[in-house]
Amino acid sequence: MDCEELFFILSDYFDQELEMELHDEMEEHIKTCCYCEFLFDTFSKTLELCSEMEQLEVSPEVHLRIIQLIRIEIENDTR
């Protein structure tokens, strides 16, 4: 496994969606690559902090507006 591959499957690792072989390859790579170890640790800590945050209720109007803005950004990026 290389760093680029690890980057693309990192979220699958934390979602426990990796096949065992990839899971093991990833853990081995992290042991030998300080950059990926840093990425892994940072991602892990970010998930931990996010899970500890209080969830806020958003009105349906605000939710809809956020979705609309995201769609506009996506459309602008694909042009």
C-alpha positions as a LaTeX table, in Angstrom:
\begin{tabular}{lrrr}
\hline
Residue & $x$ (\AA) & $y$ (\AA) & $z$ (\AA) \\
\hline
Met1 & 0.00 & 0.00 & 0.00 \\
Asp2 & 1.18 & 3.51 & $-0.71$ \\
Cys3 & 0.25 & 6.86 & 0.82 \\
Glu4 & $-2.19$ & 7.82 & $-1.93$ \\
Glu5 & $-4.13$ & 4.58 & $-1.59$ \\
Leu6 & $-4.26$ & 4.99 & 2.18 \\
Phe7 & $-5.60$ & 8.50 & 1.77 \\
Phe8 & $-8.49$ & 7.28 & $-0.38$ \\
Ile9 & $-9.55$ & 4.45 & 1.94 \\
Leu10 & $-9.01$ & 6.16 & 5.28 \\
Ser11 & $-12.68$ & 6.88 & 5.90 \\
Asp12 & $-13.56$ & 3.30 & 4.98 \\
Tyr13 & $-11.16$ & 2.16 & 7.67 \\
Phe14 & $-12.93$ & 4.20 & 10.34 \\
Asp15 & $-16.33$ & 3.16 & 9.02 \\
Gln16 & $-15.16$ & $-0.46$ & 9.34 \\
Glu17 & $-15.90$ & $-1.10$ & 5.67 \\
Leu18 & $-12.52$ & $-2.44$ & 4.61 \\
Glu19 & $-11.80$ & $-6.03$ & 3.81 \\
Met20 & $-9.44$ & $-7.52$ & 6.36 \\
Glu21 & $-6.55$ & $-7.70$ & 3.90 \\
Leu22 & $-6.73$ & $-3.95$ & 3.16 \\
His23 & $-7.24$ & $-3.21$ & 6.82 \\
Asp24 & $-4.05$ & $-5.08$ & 7.69 \\
Glu25 & $-2.09$ & $-3.51$ & 4.82 \\
Met26 & $-3.13$ & $-0.09$ & 5.99 \\
Glu27 & $-2.06$ & $-0.71$ & 9.56 \\
Glu28 & 1.30 & $-2.01$ & 8.35 \\
His29 & 1.82 & 1.04 & 6.18 \\
Ile30 & 0.98 & 3.39 & 9.06 \\
Lys31 & 3.65 & 1.70 & 11.17 \\
Thr32 & 6.31 & 2.52 & 8.60 \\
Cys33 & 5.22 & 5.92 & 7.27 \\
Cys34 & 5.34 & 8.93 & 9.58 \\
Tyr35 & 3.20 & 11.03 & 7.21 \\
Cys36 & 0.39 & 8.51 & 7.09 \\
Glu37 & 0.66 & 7.93 & 10.80 \\
Phe38 & 0.17 & 11.66 & 11.32 \\
Leu39 & $-2.79$ & 11.69 & 8.90 \\
Phe40 & $-4.32$ & 8.68 & 10.62 \\
Asp41 & $-3.90$ & 10.15 & 14.11 \\
Thr42 & $-5.27$ & 13.51 & 13.05 \\
Phe43 & $-8.29$ & 11.95 & 11.37 \\
Ser44 & $-8.91$ & 9.77 & 14.38 \\
Lys45 & $-8.73$ & 12.69 & 16.78 \\
Thr46 & $-11.02$ & 14.77 & 14.56 \\
Leu47 & $-13.64$ & 12.03 & 14.58 \\
Glu48 & $-13.34$ & 11.73 & 18.33 \\
Leu49 & $-13.78$ & 15.48 & 18.85 \\
Cys50 & $-16.73$ & 15.63 & 16.47 \\
Ser51 & $-18.47$ & 12.78 & 18.25 \\
Glu52 & $-18.16$ & 14.69 & 21.52 \\
Met53 & $-19.74$ & 17.85 & 20.13 \\
Glu54 & $-23.26$ & 18.78 & 20.97 \\
Gln55 & $-25.55$ & 18.43 & 17.99 \\
Leu56 & $-27.56$ & 21.49 & 17.15 \\
Glu57 & $-31.02$ & 21.47 & 15.71 \\
Val58 & $-31.34$ & 23.41 & 12.48 \\
Ser59 & $-34.62$ & 24.64 & 11.11 \\
Pro60 & $-35.84$ & 23.06 & 7.88 \\
Glu61 & $-35.40$ & 26.41 & 6.13 \\
Val62 & $-31.74$ & 26.68 & 7.12 \\
His63 & $-31.15$ & 23.06 & 6.17 \\
Leu64 & $-32.68$ & 23.61 & 2.75 \\
Arg65 & $-30.62$ & 26.76 & 2.19 \\
Ile66 & $-27.40$ & 24.93 & 3.06 \\
Ile67 & $-28.24$ & 22.15 & 0.60 \\
Gln68 & $-28.98$ & 24.74 & $-2.09$ \\
Leu69 & $-25.64$ & 26.48 & $-1.49$ \\
Ile70 & $-23.76$ & 23.19 & $-1.66$ \\
Arg71 & $-25.43$ & 22.36 & $-4.97$ \\
Ile72 & $-24.52$ & 25.77 & $-6.37$ \\
Glu73 & $-20.88$ & 25.24 & $-5.33$ \\
Ile74 & $-20.80$ & 21.80 & $-6.91$ \\
Glu75 & $-22.25$ & 23.16 & $-10.14$ \\
Asn76 & $-19.69$ & 25.98 & $-10.19$ \\
Asp77 & $-16.85$ & 23.52 & $-9.63$ \\
Thr78 & $-17.88$ & 21.31 & $-12.54$ \\
Arg79 & $-17.90$ & 24.17 & $-15.05$ \\
\hline
\end{tabular}
